[in-house]
């Protein structure tokens, strides 16, 4: 592209003449000023160039942060936890700082919560080592482990052993309750939305059941389903009528019904899927090297020790919608991996 | 000039079929929230810090792109190569190479760098700096080469060495254009930084998206109003500086032309400063140096406060080899459909944006009170990242190509509308006054008297903007059925690097072809009739 009006405004010929007939002195004066500007410019750029090339080096400014090498050392000693953003940020921001505080108390190391904005970013941040312990969904967990060999599956909730998705429909769409997987054919020709592209309960398993029921993605109105990004958005969009139907995580659906965000007059559940394994905590392979021998075991122990009898832990468990956590193994997620490969989300 | 608005007809025909009444309640809630943004100190605090990060990313990305762009512009200028070495092929080669980083949208750079480098603040800055630097280089080198070479030739003949001669002959006439364009890029950088945030690269965009997704409209408006304030402040500040330093307006319609002494010797539209008074020149120089002296340390401080580590950019994390990559899966993508709907999306959005701006001005011409309202709407449109408009439109409209095009068109309407208004206010239109004197209505007078004179450069700018929209079509992938953008997000979430590469190549090719077409259209429009 070019800058119309600048690049293409053709210089007028009399301007040219103006230069040629100009006396020499003004040109000199301008040149001197121009040189002064250049000198000033280089003076300004000099200090700004310094810290960029040499982050630990001297600077004209008081350092706002610790010098880089030291900073890196420190960040090595902080346990950074994260989670896929499957729900309202307001809820995530309430829950995970509590988790961080509780783990910090139990483990005696500093713990911080690092929010991420989408599922893919959570997987990437785990691969690049920016997050140490992440609450993943079934699919994102498998993706993360495949990208980071040696990553450890630590724990899951009681409800994650057999998790369910709920197909929901706008009450004006004419969709009725569905009995079994075959009934999903009713959705053909309807406007349909999943949650996030990488959601297990909002996309992967529902797509698997849709395929079982004989529904291809191209069968939806417009030739493709939508991807709302999160379970809460799916509910809002189906309720508004933007989509005739959608599919959400059962736990979020129940919460929305309870707090009144989902209006029963406008949106209704039409089918509950069979159970499948979902969410789990995954830790980096190098936790023991960084935090001391046996740290991963200690971390796992801390998570599964949370009980509703402890007020702090009860708050966490309630927000997680669980009674307690239990140990989990990678083997439980074989089925998810298979479905992921079938659908092309894992390659 | 209003002809592109013809695209409105099919859109208006389709629109009633797309509306679903269900979202009216939500929309009402959204609009009401505009008057009662959340003032919760927690929300305000996180909004302000998010805004700080967005502004920081914008400023740093802009500064980095400016420096890199200036260096690259000098290196890709034919005139400079020919006066230094007597050859121009290195300049031509570099120009070709620079087309590649330019053709990829900053969002794609951001997502790619995120994969390679991880969650670093430097990623967002680099994502803005890379394509912007290539753009700045192209624009500036074009400007350098378009300058008359007389002064340079004269100096060279007088025996001045090449570097000194270049600085003396090209520096001063280049400066106004450089500053004006630099200011414009800063405005763009603020919009880009917000957009990158929407896709998780930090700052206010992230908060806006999360608020919208969870339908927290009061919190959303807190962020929007603050962002609007910053954007308007920046725009008026830059416009003020532009006037003070007598730089050309961006559409360059006012007859300010490039002469070796800069606009001072041109026939300025604003009455004052048509002659180069030494005092004025000195003042401008002093103020420029002062601005740079303030800017330098500010940038360093910002970089430190944000914990930016430029060295982190060199620390690449290799992409994991997930196996199973095969060209068959790339070829299996429905390419014709993807490309087709991307192009259609761009055309509809471009028609809407280019055509609606003058149309709306014509419609409101008789009512002076409607103008500030229109300006506010356009400011909001500019400010809103298109994916957010798309999400909001989904509350009212069914998903699909038209909805995506509306979101993209609305955003660009805000940008084009403002430019048109600025240019139109600057433009001396005796014809309009004459027409009005003759008793012609305000709309017709505006149309025949003012717009007819502006049409060529406006359409030329519209052609450039359409080419930007083609690149931007990637960001409305959220709405579904929107072509390459949707597929790109899907491939990214499957970590399918091979598909991703294929999509990037196709995007780059499309953009380059589009750029070439829009260049031709513009040259034809701008060539003397």
Interface residues (C-beta under 8 A of the other chain):
Chain A: X1 X2 X3 X4 X5 X6 X7 X8 X9 X10 X11 X12 X15 X16 X18 X19 X20 X22 X26 X27 X29 X30 X31 X33 X34 X35 X36 X37 X38 X40 X41 X43 X44 X45 X47 X48 X51 X52 X55 X59 X60 X61 X63 X64 X65 X68 X71 X85 X87 X88 X89 X90 X114 X116 X117 X118 X119 X120 X121 X123 X124 X125 X127 X128 X129 X130 X143 X146 X147 X148 X170 X172 X191 X193 X196 X197 X198 X222 X223 X224 X225 X226 X227 X228 X229 X230 X232 X233 X236 X237 X239 X240 X241 X242 X243 X261 X266 X344 X345 X346 X347
Chain B: X20 X21 X22 X23 X25 X26 X67 X102 X114 X115 X117 X118 X119 X135 X138 X139 X142 X143 X146 X147 X148 X150 X151 X154 X167 X168 X171 X172 X177 X180 X181 X199 X200 X206 X207 X209 X210 X211 X213 X214 X215 X216 X248 X249 X250 X251 X252 X253 X257 X258 X259 X260 X261 X265 X266 X276 X278 X281 X282 X285 X288 X289 X292 X293 X295 X296 X297 X299 X300 X301 X303 X304 X305 X307 X309 X310 X311 X317 X320 X322 X323 X324 X325 X329 X391 X394 X395 X396 X397 X398 X399 X400 X457 X460 X461 X464 X467 X468 X478 X479 X480 X481 X486 X489 X490 X492 X493 X494 X495 X496 X515 X518 X519 X522 X523 X526
